[in-house]
């Protein structure tokens, strides 16, 4: 019973993560970072979610 409860919880979290990933991917094209995200995605291992996270953390790339 405990294992079943854990599996249901993990499945719910995976579904929630998928929903959030989709929402972020839909918001990126209209965001301030719409031009930067595709450039960051050119790096190996960086997808939309990672690129959006970098943009949120760094902010203005021009100040670097």
PyMOL Python script that loads the backbone (N, CA, C, O; Angstrom):
from pymol import cmd

cmd.read_pdbstr("""\
ATOM      1  N   UNK A   1       0.821  -1.190   0.000  1.00  0.00           N
ATOM      2  CA  UNK A   1       0.000   0.000   0.000  1.00  0.00           C
ATOM      3  C   UNK A   1       0.874   1.266   0.000  1.00  0.00           C
ATOM      4  O   UNK A   1       0.564   2.244  -0.680  1.00  0.00           O
ATOM      5  N   UNK A   2       1.953   1.231   0.762  1.00  0.00           N
ATOM      6  CA  UNK A   2       2.848   2.385   0.828  1.00  0.00           C
ATOM      7  C   UNK A   2       3.526   2.636  -0.510  1.00  0.00           C
ATOM      8  O   UNK A   2       3.642   3.779  -0.953  1.00  0.00           O
ATOM      9  N   UNK A   3       3.973   1.564  -1.148  1.00  0.00           N
ATOM     10  CA  UNK A   3       4.637   1.715  -2.447  1.00  0.00           C
ATOM     11  C   UNK A   3       3.658   2.279  -3.477  1.00  0.00           C
ATOM     12  O   UNK A   3       4.024   3.141  -4.277  1.00  0.00           O
ATOM     13  N   UNK A   4       2.452   1.809  -3.458  1.00  0.00           N
ATOM     14  CA  UNK A   4       1.435   2.327  -4.375  1.00  0.00           C
ATOM     15  C   UNK A   4       1.207   3.811  -4.152  1.00  0.00           C
ATOM     16  O   UNK A   4       1.073   4.574  -5.108  1.00  0.00           O
ATOM     17  N   UNK A   5       1.162   4.219  -2.895  1.00  0.00           N
ATOM     18  CA  UNK A   5       0.982   5.635  -2.570  1.00  0.00           C
ATOM     19  C   UNK A   5       2.155   6.462  -3.097  1.00  0.00           C
ATOM     20  O   UNK A   5       1.954   7.542  -3.653  1.00  0.00           O
ATOM     21  N   UNK A   6       3.378   5.956  -2.924  1.00  0.00           N
ATOM     22  CA  UNK A   6       4.553   6.663  -3.426  1.00  0.00           C
ATOM     23  C   UNK A   6       4.529   6.769  -4.947  1.00  0.00           C
ATOM     24  O   UNK A   6       4.851   7.818  -5.504  1.00  0.00           O
ATOM     25  N   UNK A   7       4.150   5.685  -5.617  1.00  0.00           N
ATOM     26  CA  UNK A   7       4.101   5.706  -7.080  1.00  0.00           C
ATOM     27  C   UNK A   7       3.068   6.699  -7.596  1.00  0.00           C
ATOM     28  O   UNK A   7       3.312   7.400  -8.578  1.00  0.00           O
ATOM     29  N   UNK A   8       1.925   6.759  -6.938  1.00  0.00           N
ATOM     30  CA  UNK A   8       0.894   7.727  -7.328  1.00  0.00           C
ATOM     31  C   UNK A   8       1.411   9.151  -7.136  1.00  0.00           C
ATOM     32  O   UNK A   8       1.165  10.023  -7.969  1.00  0.00           O
ATOM     33  N   UNK A   9       2.130   9.384  -6.029  1.00  0.00           N
ATOM     34  CA  UNK A   9       2.683  10.714  -5.774  1.00  0.00           C
ATOM     35  C   UNK A   9       3.721  11.085  -6.831  1.00  0.00           C
ATOM     36  O   UNK A   9       3.749  12.220  -7.305  1.00  0.00           O
ATOM     37  N   UNK A  10       4.557  10.143  -7.194  1.00  0.00           N
ATOM     38  CA  UNK A  10       5.577  10.415  -8.223  1.00  0.00           C
ATOM     39  C   UNK A  10       4.913  10.688  -9.562  1.00  0.00           C
ATOM     40  O   UNK A  10       5.318  11.613 -10.265  1.00  0.00           O
ATOM     41  N   UNK A  11       3.917   9.915  -9.928  1.00  0.00           N
ATOM     42  CA  UNK A  11       3.204  10.137 -11.187  1.00  0.00           C
ATOM     43  C   UNK A  11       2.534  11.506 -11.218  1.00  0.00           C
ATOM     44  O   UNK A  11       2.514  12.162 -12.260  1.00  0.00           O
ATOM     45  N   UNK A  12       1.987  11.942 -10.087  1.00  0.00           N
ATOM     46  CA  UNK A  12       1.365  13.268 -10.023  1.00  0.00           C
ATOM     47  C   UNK A  12       2.410  14.362 -10.211  1.00  0.00           C
ATOM     48  O   UNK A  12       2.154  15.355 -10.892  1.00  0.00           O
ATOM     49  N   UNK A  13       3.588  14.186  -9.609  1.00  0.00           N
ATOM     50  CA  UNK A  13       4.654  15.180  -9.761  1.00  0.00           C
ATOM     51  C   UNK A  13       5.188  15.222 -11.187  1.00  0.00           C
ATOM     52  O   UNK A  13       5.491  16.297 -11.705  1.00  0.00           O
ATOM     53  N   UNK A  14       5.304  14.078 -11.815  1.00  0.00           N
ATOM     54  CA  UNK A  14       5.757  14.037 -13.209  1.00  0.00           C
ATOM     55  C   UNK A  14       4.748  14.746 -14.112  1.00  0.00           C
ATOM     56  O   UNK A  14       5.132  15.483 -15.020  1.00  0.00           O
ATOM     57  N   UNK A  15       3.466  14.523 -13.862  1.00  0.00           N
ATOM     58  CA  UNK A  15       2.432  15.203 -14.645  1.00  0.00           C
ATOM     59  C   UNK A  15       2.474  16.704 -14.412  1.00  0.00           C
ATOM     60  O   UNK A  15       2.335  17.482 -15.356  1.00  0.00           O
ATOM     61  N   UNK A  16       2.665  17.117 -13.165  1.00  0.00           N
ATOM     62  CA  UNK A  16       2.743  18.557 -12.848  1.00  0.00           C
ATOM     63  C   UNK A  16       3.944  19.189 -13.533  1.00  0.00           C
ATOM     64  O   UNK A  16       3.848  20.290 -14.075  1.00  0.00           O
ATOM     65  N   UNK A  17       5.095  18.481 -13.510  1.00  0.00           N
ATOM     66  CA  UNK A  17       6.292  18.987 -14.174  1.00  0.00           C
ATOM     67  C   UNK A  17       6.042  19.167 -15.668  1.00  0.00           C
ATOM     68  O   UNK A  17       6.458  20.167 -16.253  1.00  0.00           O
ATOM     69  N   UNK A  18       5.366  18.204 -16.285  1.00  0.00           N
ATOM     70  CA  UNK A  18       5.049  18.312 -17.705  1.00  0.00           C
ATOM     71  C   UNK A  18       4.161  19.502 -18.006  1.00  0.00           C
ATOM     72  O   UNK A  18       4.352  20.193 -19.006  1.00  0.00           O
ATOM     73  N   UNK A  19       3.191  19.739 -17.139  1.00  0.00           N
ATOM     74  CA  UNK A  19       2.303  20.891 -17.312  1.00  0.00           C
ATOM     75  C   UNK A  19       3.068  22.198 -17.205  1.00  0.00           C
ATOM     76  O   UNK A  19       2.850  23.118 -17.993  1.00  0.00           O
ATOM     77  N   UNK A  20       3.970  22.282 -16.225  1.00  0.00           N
ATOM     78  CA  UNK A  20       4.763  23.505 -16.055  1.00  0.00           C
ATOM     79  C   UNK A  20       5.738  23.702 -17.212  1.00  0.00           C
ATOM     80  O   UNK A  20       5.934  24.828 -17.671  1.00  0.00           O
ATOM     81  N   UNK A  21       6.350  22.618 -17.686  1.00  0.00           N
ATOM     82  CA  UNK A  21       7.252  22.712 -18.842  1.00  0.00           C
ATOM     83  C   UNK A  21       6.505  23.249 -20.064  1.00  0.00           C
ATOM     84  O   UNK A  21       7.022  24.096 -20.793  1.00  0.00           O
ATOM     85  N   UNK A  22       5.300  22.757 -20.279  1.00  0.00           N
ATOM     86  CA  UNK A  22       4.490  23.211 -21.408  1.00  0.00           C
ATOM     87  C   UNK A  22       4.133  24.688 -21.260  1.00  0.00           C
ATOM     88  O   UNK A  22       4.196  25.448 -22.226  1.00  0.00           O
ATOM     89  N   UNK A  23       3.761  25.087 -20.058  1.00  0.00           N
ATOM     90  CA  UNK A  23       3.404  26.495 -19.823  1.00  0.00           C
ATOM     91  C   UNK A  23       4.594  27.410 -20.066  1.00  0.00           C
ATOM     92  O   UNK A  23       4.444  28.474 -20.666  1.00  0.00           O
ATOM     93  N   UNK A  24       5.772  27.008 -19.606  1.00  0.00           N
ATOM     94  CA  UNK A  24       6.970  27.823 -19.816  1.00  0.00           C
ATOM     95  C   UNK A  24       7.284  27.911 -21.304  1.00  0.00           C
ATOM     96  O   UNK A  24       7.594  28.990 -21.811  1.00  0.00           O
ATOM     97  N   UNK A  25       7.207  26.792 -22.002  1.00  0.00           N
ATOM     98  CA  UNK A  25       7.485  26.788 -23.444  1.00  0.00           C
ATOM     99  C   UNK A  25       6.512  27.682 -24.203  1.00  0.00           C
ATOM    100  O   UNK A  25       6.893  28.291 -25.203  1.00  0.00           O
ATOM    101  N   UNK A  26       5.269  27.772 -23.751  1.00  0.00           N
ATOM    102  CA  UNK A  26       4.289  28.635 -24.410  1.00  0.00           C
ATOM    103  C   UNK A  26       4.523  30.107 -24.102  1.00  0.00           C
ATOM    104  O   UNK A  26       4.189  30.965 -24.919  1.00  0.00           O
ATOM    105  N   UNK A  27       5.092  30.416 -22.936  1.00  0.00           N
ATOM    106  CA  UNK A  27       5.318  31.809 -22.541  1.00  0.00           C
ATOM    107  C   UNK A  27       6.606  32.400 -23.105  1.00  0.00           C
ATOM    108  O   UNK A  27       6.703  33.616 -23.273  1.00  0.00           O
ATOM    109  N   UNK A  28       7.581  31.571 -23.395  1.00  0.00           N
ATOM    110  CA  UNK A  28       8.887  32.069 -23.848  1.00  0.00           C
ATOM    111  C   UNK A  28       8.800  32.932 -25.104  1.00  0.00           C
ATOM    112  O   UNK A  28       9.424  33.993 -25.136  1.00  0.00           O
ATOM    113  N   UNK A  29       8.060  32.534 -26.142  1.00  0.00           N
ATOM    114  CA  UNK A  29       8.048  33.346 -27.369  1.00  0.00           C
ATOM    115  C   UNK A  29       7.541  34.776 -27.182  1.00  0.00           C
ATOM    116  O   UNK A  29       7.861  35.648 -27.989  1.00  0.00           O
ATOM    117  N   UNK A  30       6.767  35.028 -26.146  1.00  0.00           N
ATOM    118  CA  UNK A  30       6.243  36.376 -25.927  1.00  0.00           C
ATOM    119  C   UNK A  30       6.946  37.089 -24.769  1.00  0.00           C
ATOM    120  O   UNK A  30       6.529  38.170 -24.353  1.00  0.00           O
ATOM    121  N   UNK A  31       8.005  36.483 -24.256  1.00  0.00           N
ATOM    122  CA  UNK A  31       8.708  37.071 -23.114  1.00  0.00           C
ATOM    123  C   UNK A  31       9.804  38.029 -23.573  1.00  0.00           C
ATOM    124  O   UNK A  31      10.083  38.159 -24.764  1.00  0.00           O
ATOM    125  N   UNK A  32      10.412  38.689 -22.603  1.00  0.00           N
ATOM    126  CA  UNK A  32      11.531  39.585 -22.891  1.00  0.00           C
ATOM    127  C   UNK A  32      12.739  38.828 -23.441  1.00  0.00           C
ATOM    128  O   UNK A  32      13.595  39.408 -24.109  1.00  0.00           O
ATOM    129  N   UNK A  33      12.794  37.546 -23.156  1.00  0.00           N
ATOM    130  CA  UNK A  33      13.952  36.739 -23.533  1.00  0.00           C
ATOM    131  C   UNK A  33      13.695  35.879 -24.761  1.00  0.00           C
ATOM    132  O   UNK A  33      14.392  34.887 -24.976  1.00  0.00           O
ATOM    133  N   UNK A  34      12.724  36.238 -25.553  1.00  0.00           N
ATOM    134  CA  UNK A  34      12.363  35.440 -26.729  1.00  0.00           C
ATOM    135  C   UNK A  34      13.532  35.299 -27.708  1.00  0.00           C
ATOM    136  O   UNK A  34      13.630  34.285 -28.399  1.00  0.00           O
ATOM    137  N   UNK A  35      14.402  36.278 -27.778  1.00  0.00           N
ATOM    138  CA  UNK A  35      15.539  36.200 -28.699  1.00  0.00           C
ATOM    139  C   UNK A  35      16.729  35.472 -28.081  1.00  0.00           C
ATOM    140  O   UNK A  35      17.566  34.932 -28.803  1.00  0.00           O
ATOM    141  N   UNK A  36      16.810  35.455 -26.764  1.00  0.00           N
ATOM    142  CA  UNK A  36      17.963  34.865 -26.090  1.00  0.00           C
ATOM    143  C   UNK A  36      17.797  33.360 -25.898  1.00  0.00           C
ATOM    144  O   UNK A  36      18.775  32.619 -25.993  1.00  0.00           O
ATOM    145  N   UNK A  37      16.591  32.901 -25.632  1.00  0.00           N
ATOM    146  CA  UNK A  37      16.358  31.481 -25.364  1.00  0.00           C
ATOM    147  C   UNK A  37      16.825  30.596 -26.526  1.00  0.00           C
ATOM    148  O   UNK A  37      17.502  29.600 -26.270  1.00  0.00           O
ATOM    149  N   UNK A  38      16.504  30.899 -27.771  1.00  0.00           N
ATOM    150  CA  UNK A  38      16.995  30.043 -28.867  1.00  0.00           C
ATOM    151  C   UNK A  38      18.524  30.016 -28.962  1.00  0.00           C
ATOM    152  O   UNK A  38      19.106  28.997 -29.333  1.00  0.00           O
ATOM    153  N   UNK A  39      19.163  31.121 -28.633  1.00  0.00           N
ATOM    154  CA  UNK A  39      20.630  31.156 -28.668  1.00  0.00           C
ATOM    155  C   UNK A  39      21.199  30.237 -27.591  1.00  0.00           C
ATOM    156  O   UNK A  39      22.140  29.487 -27.852  1.00  0.00           O
ATOM    157  N   UNK A  40      20.640  30.287 -26.390  1.00  0.00           N
ATOM    158  CA  UNK A  40      21.100  29.431 -25.306  1.00  0.00           C
ATOM    159  C   UNK A  40      20.843  27.959 -25.598  1.00  0.00           C
ATOM    160  O   UNK A  40      21.606  27.093 -25.170  1.00  0.00           O
ATOM    161  N   UNK A  41      19.772  27.679 -26.325  1.00  0.00           N
ATOM    162  CA  UNK A  41      19.454  26.296 -26.662  1.00  0.00           C
ATOM    163  C   UNK A  41      20.467  25.690 -27.621  1.00  0.00           C
ATOM    164  O   UNK A  41      20.485  24.472 -27.802  1.00  0.00           O
ATOM    165  N   UNK A  42      21.302  26.502 -28.233  1.00  0.00           N
ATOM    166  CA  UNK A  42      22.339  25.981 -29.118  1.00  0.00           C
ATOM    167  C   UNK A  42      23.423  25.231 -28.346  1.00  0.00           C
ATOM    168  O   UNK A  42      24.149  24.421 -28.924  1.00  0.00           O
ATOM    169  N   UNK A  43      23.535  25.493 -27.061  1.00  0.00           N
ATOM    170  CA  UNK A  43      24.524  24.797 -26.241  1.00  0.00           C
ATOM    171  C   UNK A  43      24.036  23.382 -25.921  1.00  0.00           C
ATOM    172  O   UNK A  43      22.852  23.158 -25.672  1.00  0.00           O
ATOM    173  N   UNK A  44      24.959  22.456 -25.934  1.00  0.00           N
ATOM    174  CA  UNK A  44      24.615  21.065 -25.647  1.00  0.00           C
ATOM    175  C   UNK A  44      24.034  20.949 -24.239  1.00  0.00           C
ATOM    176  O   UNK A  44      24.593  21.480 -23.279  1.00  0.00           O
ATOM    177  N   UNK A  45      22.923  20.256 -24.130  1.00  0.00           N
ATOM    178  CA  UNK A  45      22.299  20.019 -22.837  1.00  0.00           C
ATOM    179  C   UNK A  45      21.381  21.119 -22.353  1.00  0.00           C
ATOM    180  O   UNK A  45      20.782  21.000 -21.284  1.00  0.00           O
ATOM    181  N   UNK A  46      21.259  22.198 -23.127  1.00  0.00           N
ATOM    182  CA  UNK A  46      20.383  23.311 -22.727  1.00  0.00           C
ATOM    183  C   UNK A  46      19.138  23.267 -23.593  1.00  0.00           C
ATOM    184  O   UNK A  46      19.205  23.424 -24.812  1.00  0.00           O
ATOM    185  N   UNK A  47      18.000  23.051 -22.945  1.00  0.00           N
ATOM    186  CA  UNK A  47      16.725  23.059 -23.657  1.00  0.00           C
ATOM    187  C   UNK A  47      15.940  24.284 -23.196  1.00  0.00           C
ATOM    188  O   UNK A  47      16.485  25.132 -22.490  1.00  0.00           O
ATOM    189  N   UNK A  48      14.707  24.386 -23.574  1.00  0.00           N
ATOM    190  CA  UNK A  48      13.897  25.570 -23.293  1.00  0.00           C
ATOM    191  C   UNK A  48      13.820  25.865 -21.800  1.00  0.00           C
ATOM    192  O   UNK A  48      13.973  27.015 -21.388  1.00  0.00           O
ATOM    193  N   UNK A  49      13.585  24.846 -20.992  1.00  0.00           N
ATOM    194  CA  UNK A  49      13.450  25.055 -19.555  1.00  0.00           C
ATOM    195  C   UNK A  49      14.750  25.574 -18.949  1.00  0.00           C
ATOM    196  O   UNK A  49      14.728  26.508 -18.148  1.00  0.00           O
ATOM    197  N   UNK A  50      15.867  24.985 -19.318  1.00  0.00           N
ATOM    198  CA  UNK A  50      17.162  25.441 -18.799  1.00  0.00           C
ATOM    199  C   UNK A  50      17.469  26.862 -19.262  1.00  0.00           C
ATOM    200  O   UNK A  50      17.954  27.685 -18.485  1.00  0.00           O
ATOM    201  N   UNK A  51      17.186  27.142 -20.524  1.00  0.00           N
ATOM    202  CA  UNK A  51      17.438  28.480 -21.057  1.00  0.00           C
ATOM    203  C   UNK A  51      16.568  29.524 -20.355  1.00  0.00           C
ATOM    204  O   UNK A  51      17.042  30.612 -20.027  1.00  0.00           O
ATOM    205  N   UNK A  52      15.303  29.194 -20.126  1.00  0.00           N
ATOM    206  CA  UNK A  52      14.415  30.124 -19.419  1.00  0.00           C
ATOM    207  C   UNK A  52      14.895  30.336 -17.988  1.00  0.00           C
ATOM    208  O   UNK A  52      14.836  31.451 -17.470  1.00  0.00           O
ATOM    209  N   UNK A  53      15.366  29.280 -17.355  1.00  0.00           N
ATOM    210  CA  UNK A  53      15.905  29.401 -16.001  1.00  0.00           C
ATOM    211  C   UNK A  53      17.136  30.283 -15.951  1.00  0.00           C
ATOM    212  O   UNK A  53      17.279  31.101 -15.041  1.00  0.00           O
ATOM    213  N   UNK A  54      18.027  30.127 -16.920  1.00  0.00           N
ATOM    214  CA  UNK A  54      19.210  30.989 -16.987  1.00  0.00           C
ATOM    215  C   UNK A  54      18.807  32.448 -17.181  1.00  0.00           C
ATOM    216  O   UNK A  54      19.369  33.341 -16.547  1.00  0.00           O
ATOM    217  N   UNK A  55      17.849  32.683 -18.044  1.00  0.00           N
ATOM    218  CA  UNK A  55      17.385  34.054 -18.262  1.00  0.00           C
ATOM    219  C   UNK A  55      16.780  34.642 -16.988  1.00  0.00           C
ATOM    220  O   UNK A  55      17.002  35.811 -16.672  1.00  0.00           O
ATOM    221  N   UNK A  56      16.031  33.841 -16.274  1.00  0.00           N
ATOM    222  CA  UNK A  56      15.431  34.326 -15.028  1.00  0.00           C
ATOM    223  C   UNK A  56      16.494  34.643 -13.988  1.00  0.00           C
ATOM    224  O   UNK A  56      16.355  35.607 -13.236  1.00  0.00           O
ATOM    225  N   UNK A  57      17.548  33.849 -13.938  1.00  0.00           N
ATOM    226  CA  UNK A  57      18.608  34.061 -12.946  1.00  0.00           C
ATOM    227  C   UNK A  57      19.528  35.210 -13.326  1.00  0.00           C
ATOM    228  O   UNK A  57      19.905  36.014 -12.473  1.00  0.00           O
ATOM    229  N   UNK A  58      19.892  35.291 -14.602  1.00  0.00           N
ATOM    230  CA  UNK A  58      20.874  36.292 -15.036  1.00  0.00           C
ATOM    231  C   UNK A  58      20.220  37.633 -15.289  1.00  0.00           C
ATOM    232  O   UNK A  58      20.777  38.676 -14.944  1.00  0.00           O
ATOM    233  N   UNK A  59      19.045  37.614 -15.887  1.00  0.00           N
ATOM    234  CA  UNK A  59      18.370  38.881 -16.191  1.00  0.00           C
ATOM    235  C   UNK A  59      18.895  39.489 -17.476  1.00  0.00           C
ATOM    236  O   UNK A  59      18.680  38.943 -18.558  1.00  0.00           O
ATOM    237  N   UNK A  60      19.574  40.601 -17.368  1.00  0.00           N
ATOM    238  CA  UNK A  60      20.071  41.324 -18.535  1.00  0.00           C
ATOM    239  C   UNK A  60      21.451  40.801 -18.922  1.00  0.00           C
ATOM    240  O   UNK A  60      22.427  41.035 -18.210  1.00  0.00           O
ATOM    241  N   UNK A  61      21.532  40.103 -20.033  1.00  0.00           N
ATOM    242  CA  UNK A  61      22.806  39.551 -20.491  1.00  0.00           C
ATOM    243  C   UNK A  61      23.766  40.626 -20.959  1.00  0.00           C
ATOM    244  O   UNK A  61      24.967  40.381 -21.070  1.00  0.00           O
ATOM    245  N   UNK A  62      23.252  41.807 -21.231  1.00  0.00           N
ATOM    246  CA  UNK A  62      24.098  42.908 -21.674  1.00  0.00           C
ATOM    247  C   UNK A  62      24.982  43.451 -20.574  1.00  0.00           C
ATOM    248  O   UNK A  62      25.972  44.127 -20.856  1.00  0.00           O
ATOM    249  N   UNK A  63      24.650  43.172 -19.332  1.00  0.00           N
ATOM    250  CA  UNK A  63      25.436  43.679 -18.210  1.00  0.00           C
ATOM    251  C   UNK A  63      26.607  42.777 -17.865  1.00  0.00           C
ATOM    252  O   UNK A  63      27.401  43.099 -16.980  1.00  0.00           O
ATOM    253  N   UNK A  64      26.724  41.631 -18.569  1.00  0.00           N
ATOM    254  CA  UNK A  64      27.815  40.702 -18.280  1.00  0.00           C
ATOM    255  C   UNK A  64      29.101  41.156 -18.871  1.00  0.00           C
ATOM    256  O   UNK A  64      30.121  40.485 -18.719  1.00  0.00           O
TER     257      UNK A  64
END
""", "prot")
cmd.dss("prot")
cmd.show_as("cartoon", "prot")
cmd.util.cbc("prot")
cmd.orient("prot")
